[in-house]
């Protein structure tokens, strides 16, 4: 019985350490996604102006940036949900 209690305590300690590592990684993910989002949003207005000029490549770059912004917003929302 005593060994089972010690095993359970050890496992709980390991789970606590893993939870702390998970939280730290979520914070890093959140921080990096926010940085990338700011970068994309800083470039998106110029890309929109270029896309209205009519070049297909410029239109594709703008579309890609809008898609990336959406993905980053989802990552940020998920990270915030995990951290709450």
N, C-alpha and C positions, 0 to 999 in steps of 0.2 A: 504494500500500500504506500509506503514511504517513497519507494522508487517511482511509482506512478505520479505522485505529487511533484517530485523533483523534475520528472520528464515534462509534466504539464507546465511547470514554472519556466523551464528552459524554452519550451516551445512558445510560450507567451512572450518571453523576452525576445526571441527571434522574430516573432510577428510584430512586436513593437518597433524593433529596429527596421524591419522591412517597411512598415508604415511610414516611418520617418524618412526613409530613403525615397519612397514613392512621393511623399509630399514635397520633398526638395526637388525632385525631378519635375513635378508638375509646375512648381514655381519657376524653374528654368525654362520650361516650355512656354509658359505664359509670358515671361519676360521677353524671350526671343520672338515669339509671335507678335507681341505688341511692337517691338522694334521693327520687324519686317513690315507690319501693317503701316506704320508711320512712313516707312520708306516708299512703299507702294502708293500710298495716298499722296505723297509728295510728288510722285511722277505721273499720276493718273491724269491730272489736268492737262499737262503738256501732251500726253499721249492722245487725249480726246481731241485736242486742237489739230494734231497731226492727222488723226483718223478722219476728221471732217474734210481734210484736203483731198481725200479720195484714193490714196494709195492703198492697195490691198494689204501690203505688209504692215502699214501703219494701223490699219483697221484690226488686223490680227493681233498686233502688240497690245492695242487698247483692250480688245476682248480678253486676251490672256491676263492682263492686269486686273480687269474686273473680276475674272474668275478667281485669281489668286487672292484678291481682297475678300471675296466670299469665303474661300477656304480658311483664310487666316481668322476671319471673324468667327467661324465655327470652332476652330481650335481654341481660340480665346474663351469662347462661351463654355466649352467643355472643361477647360482647365479651371475656370472660375467655379463651375459647378462642383468639380471634384474637391476643390479647396474649401468650399463652404461647409 
